[in-house]
């Protein structure tokens, strides 16, 4: 995990956009780390830092949405695979019960907007939410839109809160 973060933190130029995309794609279903790390990538791809940051945020949101769709597909397949479900049920963390309970609460109350809102929380691991929704829901398109806007919102919120705090120092 630390190796992936180090690569993102040292990515430069336009090839760095590919690294941001790949990291964001992987973070959605395989890497248990902060997606906000892409904001630290020192990509000098435009004259404007604001425009560069916008490109990073959009690239990350697209990468995470596509990675989430991959997780969604895995979740759809997991519903059909008894051994995976039985293994998760026997795990000491009872991932199925916990994530289903929380996700069902969010899904019933807010639907896909709930997933998008849950993904907007900076520095909160979202892989469990993504997989839980992936197992419970069935619309690829709605899932992709929710994860895209949730990921976009998370990075914009992070920049707004932490960028503002840094400027006060």
Buried (B, 14 or more C-beta within 10 A) or exposed (E): EEEBBEBBEEBEEEEBBEBBBBBBBBBBBEBEBBBBBBBEBEBEBEEEEEEBBBBBBBBBBBBBBBBBBBBBBBBBEBBEEEEBBEEBEEEEEEBBEEBBEBBEEBBEEEEBBBBBBBBBBBEEEBBBBBBBBBBBBEEEEBBBBBBBBBBBBBBBBBBEEBEEEEEEE
